Amino acid sequence: MSITLYELDGCPYCVKVHERLQELDLDYESVWVEGLHSKRNEVREVSGQRGVPVIVDENTGVTMAESANILDYLDTTYAEN
């Protein structure tokens, strides 16, 4: 997979990104992270912080956090205008 979404079960911001990826018919891999911030070392290693959602897009070399920024990025990069 060239897009990886780091997400947390029950996170409404993660759901928004997940739904947009599906709307855009993009293949991606979900990586489910721990509920406790202190246990989210995998997210920290890729993004420098422990919050979710985070996407890593190997197509463009982009790693990004914050759902609003991710949604804008996905629309700008992958939505057909």
N, CA and C of each residue as an Amber inpcrd file, in Angstrom:
protein
   243
   0.8400000  -1.1870000   0.0000000   0.0000000   0.0000000   0.0000000
   0.8820000   1.2460000   0.0000000   0.4680000   2.2250000  -0.7260000
   1.2660000   3.4400000  -0.7750000   0.7550000   4.5110000   0.1890000
  -0.4620000   4.3340000   0.7200000  -0.9850000   5.2520000   1.7310000
  -1.2550000   4.4440000   2.9920000  -0.7770000   4.9630000   4.1110000
  -1.0100000   4.3240000   5.4030000  -1.7330000   5.3240000   6.2910000
  -2.8050000   4.8730000   6.9220000  -3.5720000   5.6880000   7.8540000
  -3.3860000   5.1180000   9.2500000  -2.8210000   5.9240000  10.1350000
  -2.7140000   5.5560000  11.5420000  -3.9610000   6.0830000  12.2250000
  -4.7040000   5.1670000  12.8530000  -5.9770000   5.5610000  13.4320000
  -6.2440000   4.8290000  14.7370000  -7.2430000   5.3260000  15.4430000
  -7.6210000   4.8210000  16.7520000  -9.0970000   4.4740000  16.7150000
  -9.4600000   3.3120000  17.2060000 -10.8530000   2.9000000  17.2490000
 -11.6760000   3.9070000  18.0540000 -12.7750000   4.3580000  17.4840000
 -13.6570000   5.3060000  18.1560000 -13.2820000   6.7630000  17.9670000
 -12.2570000   7.0530000  17.1980000 -11.8170000   8.4320000  16.9640000
 -12.6330000   9.0390000  15.8160000 -13.4530000  10.0610000  16.0900000
 -14.2860000  10.6300000  15.0280000 -13.4730000  11.3110000  13.9230000
 -12.3180000  11.8470000  14.2500000 -11.4700000  12.4870000  13.2390000
 -10.8640000  11.4430000  12.3120000 -10.5390000  10.2940000  12.8820000
 -10.0310000   9.1890000  12.0690000 -11.1020000   8.6850000  11.1180000
 -12.3350000   8.6210000  11.5960000 -13.4510000   8.1710000  10.7590000
 -13.6120000   9.0880000   9.5560000 -13.4950000  10.3940000   9.7560000
 -13.6230000  11.3400000   8.6460000 -12.5750000  11.0730000   7.5670000
 -11.3340000  10.8290000   7.9860000 -10.2640000  10.5570000   7.0190000
 -10.5090000   9.2170000   6.3400000 -10.8830000   8.2190000   7.1080000
 -11.1990000   6.8930000   6.5700000 -12.2920000   6.9970000   5.4990000
 -13.3550000   7.7230000   5.8090000 -14.4580000   7.8770000   4.8580000
 -14.0280000   8.6050000   3.5880000 -13.1830000   9.6320000   3.7170000
 -12.7210000  10.3700000   2.5350000 -11.8490000   9.4780000   1.6560000
 -10.9960000   8.6760000   2.2590000 -10.1760000   7.7430000   1.4910000
 -11.0620000   6.7830000   0.7020000 -12.1390000   6.3210000   1.3210000
 -13.0680000   5.4320000   0.6300000 -13.8230000   6.1680000  -0.4750000
 -14.2760000   7.3940000  -0.1940000 -14.9840000   8.1850000  -1.2100000
 -14.1200000   8.4070000  -2.4460000 -12.8290000   8.5930000  -2.2190000
 -11.8960000   8.8300000  -3.3210000 -11.4080000   7.5190000  -3.9460000
 -11.9030000   6.3990000  -3.4290000 -11.5660000   5.0660000  -3.9320000
 -10.0560000   4.8260000  -3.9230000  -9.4220000   5.2290000  -2.8280000
  -7.9770000   5.0600000  -2.6820000  -7.6840000   3.8140000  -1.8490000
  -6.7530000   3.0210000  -2.3160000  -6.2930000   1.8780000  -1.5390000
  -5.3710000   2.3910000  -0.4430000  -5.5460000   1.8670000   0.7510000
  -4.6950000   2.2760000   1.8650000  -4.6700000   1.1800000   2.9050000
  -3.6950000   1.2660000   3.7670000  -3.5600000   0.3340000   4.8700000
  -3.8700000   1.0740000   6.1670000  -4.6640000   0.4530000   7.0180000
  -4.9360000   1.0130000   8.3400000  -3.9810000   0.3950000   9.3510000
  -3.4190000   1.2590000  10.1840000  -2.6170000   0.8010000  11.3120000
  -3.3350000   1.2930000  12.5600000  -3.8290000   0.3500000  13.3520000
  -4.5670000   0.6920000  14.5660000  -3.5790000   0.9170000  15.6940000
  -3.7190000   2.0450000  16.3720000  -2.7750000   2.4190000  17.4260000
  -3.4010000   2.2500000  18.7980000  -2.5630000   2.2720000  19.8010000
  -2.9850000   2.1380000  21.1940000  -3.8010000   3.3410000  21.6480000
  -4.7030000   3.1190000  22.5790000  -5.5260000   4.1890000  23.1060000
  -4.7530000   5.2070000  23.9280000  -3.7540000   4.7550000  24.6670000
  -2.9660000   5.6580000  25.4960000  -1.9100000   6.3730000  24.6610000
  -1.8700000   7.7030000  24.7800000  -0.8660000   8.4820000  24.0480000
   0.5460000   7.9550000  24.2910000   0.8270000   7.6100000  25.5200000
   2.1800000   7.1760000  25.8760000   2.5850000   5.8650000  25.2010000
   1.6300000   5.1350000  24.6480000   1.9100000   3.8540000  23.9810000
   1.9580000   3.9840000  22.4590000   1.7800000   5.1760000  21.9270000
   1.7070000   5.3690000  20.4700000   3.0730000   5.6750000  19.8580000
   4.0380000   4.8510000  20.1810000   5.3890000   5.0880000  19.6920000
   5.5060000   4.9250000  18.1830000   4.7250000   4.0270000  17.6000000
   4.7780000   3.8230000  16.1520000   4.3800000   5.0990000  15.4040000
   3.3500000   5.7780000  15.8900000   2.9220000   7.0420000  15.2730000
   3.9990000   8.1010000  15.4760000   4.5570000   8.1370000  16.6410000
   5.6110000   9.1270000  16.9420000   6.8220000   8.9360000  16.0240000
   7.1600000   7.6820000  15.7560000   8.3100000   7.4050000  14.8920000
   8.1010000   7.9360000  13.4770000   6.8780000   7.8690000  12.9640000
   6.6430000   8.3100000  11.5800000   6.2930000   9.7860000  11.4680000
   5.7050000  10.3610000  12.5400000   5.2050000  11.7330000  12.4100000
   5.7980000  12.7280000  13.4060000   6.5100000  12.2360000  14.4050000
   7.0780000  13.1350000  15.3990000   6.1100000  13.5330000  16.4970000
   4.9070000  12.9980000  16.4720000   3.9210000  13.2720000  17.5250000
   3.0440000  12.0350000  17.7000000   2.2000000  12.0320000  18.7110000
   1.4290000  10.8250000  19.0240000  -0.0530000  10.9450000  18.7250000
  -0.5070000  12.0710000  18.2100000  -1.9160000  12.2370000  17.8960000
  -2.2920000  11.5070000  16.6180000  -3.5530000  11.1660000  16.5060000
  -4.0940000  10.5520000  15.2890000  -5.3100000  11.3430000  14.8530000
  -5.6590000  11.3140000  13.5980000  -5.1030000  10.4920000  12.5350000
  -3.8040000  11.0630000  11.9720000  -3.0320000  10.1620000  11.3690000
  -1.8260000  10.5090000  10.6270000  -1.8630000   9.6910000   9.3440000
  -1.5220000  10.3240000   8.2250000  -1.3350000   9.5470000   6.9980000
   0.1110000   9.6600000   6.5450000   0.5630000   8.5880000   5.9310000
   1.8570000   8.5600000   5.2680000   1.5610000   8.1750000   3.8260000
   1.8520000   9.0760000   2.9150000   1.5950000   8.8530000   1.4930000
   2.9260000   8.6660000   0.7810000   3.2540000   7.4240000   0.4770000
   4.5140000   7.1260000  -0.1850000   4.5300000   7.6180000  -1.6220000
   3.3480000   7.8440000  -2.2180000   3.2830000   8.3650000  -3.5910000
   3.9170000   9.7400000  -3.6970000   3.7260000  10.5550000  -2.6550000
   4.1780000  11.9450000  -2.7070000   5.2370000  12.2720000  -1.6610000
   5.5180000  11.3340000  -0.7660000   6.4860000  11.5810000   0.2890000
   5.9420000  12.4090000   1.4320000   4.6200000  12.4950000   1.5390000
   3.9820000  13.3300000   2.5590000   3.6110000  12.5030000   3.7810000
   3.9370000  13.0340000   4.9580000   3.4490000  12.5270000   6.2310000
   2.7200000  13.6860000   6.8850000   1.4890000  13.4400000   7.3200000
   0.6530000  14.5500000   7.7710000  -0.2680000  14.1250000   8.9060000
  -0.4640000  15.0330000   9.8630000  -1.4080000  14.8520000  10.9580000
  -2.5210000  15.8920000  10.8180000  -3.4770000  15.8350000  11.7250000
  -4.6180000  16.7550000  11.7850000  -5.6150000  16.4630000  10.6620000
  -6.7840000  16.0230000  11.0460000  -7.7790000  15.5610000  10.0730000
  -8.1490000  16.6180000   9.0370000  -8.3050000  17.8610000   9.4360000
  -8.6850000  18.9120000   8.4650000  -7.6010000  19.0700000   7.4020000
  -6.3460000  19.0550000   7.8250000  -5.2400000  19.1610000   6.8730000
  -5.1860000  17.9450000   5.9570000  -5.4120000  16.7700000   6.5240000
  -5.3970000  15.5440000   5.7300000  -6.5120000  15.5600000   4.6920000
  -7.7050000  15.9760000   5.0890000  -8.8340000  16.0200000   4.1530000
  -8.5440000  16.9900000   3.0120000  -8.0080000  18.1540000   3.3250000
  -7.6410000  19.1230000   2.2810000  -6.5910000  18.5330000   1.3470000
  -5.5980000  17.8910000   1.9220000  -4.5310000  17.2710000   1.1360000
  -5.0940000  16.2050000   0.1940000  -5.9460000  15.3340000   0.7180000
  -6.5120000  14.2730000  -0.1150000  -7.3390000  14.8480000  -1.2620000
  -8.1360000  15.8660000  -0.9620000  -8.9490000  16.4920000  -2.0100000
  -8.0710000  17.1570000  -3.0630000  -7.0680000  17.8820000  -2.6320000
  -6.1800000  18.5820000  -3.5560000  -5.3660000  17.6150000  -4.4080000
  -4.9350000  16.5260000  -3.7940000  -4.0300000  15.5960000  -4.4690000
  -4.7520000  14.5400000  -5.2840000  -5.9170000  14.0680000  -4.8050000
  -6.5240000  12.8980000  -5.4370000  -7.9250000  13.0840000  -5.9910000
  -8.6250000  14.1470000  -5.6180000  -9.9880000  14.3190000  -6.1240000
  -9.9380000  14.7800000  -7.5790000 -10.8130000  14.1990000  -8.3740000
 -10.9130000  14.6300000  -9.7740000 -11.7860000  15.8730000  -9.8360000
 -11.2650000  16.8890000 -10.4470000 -12.0180000  18.1590000 -10.5260000
 -12.7900000  18.2640000 -11.7990000
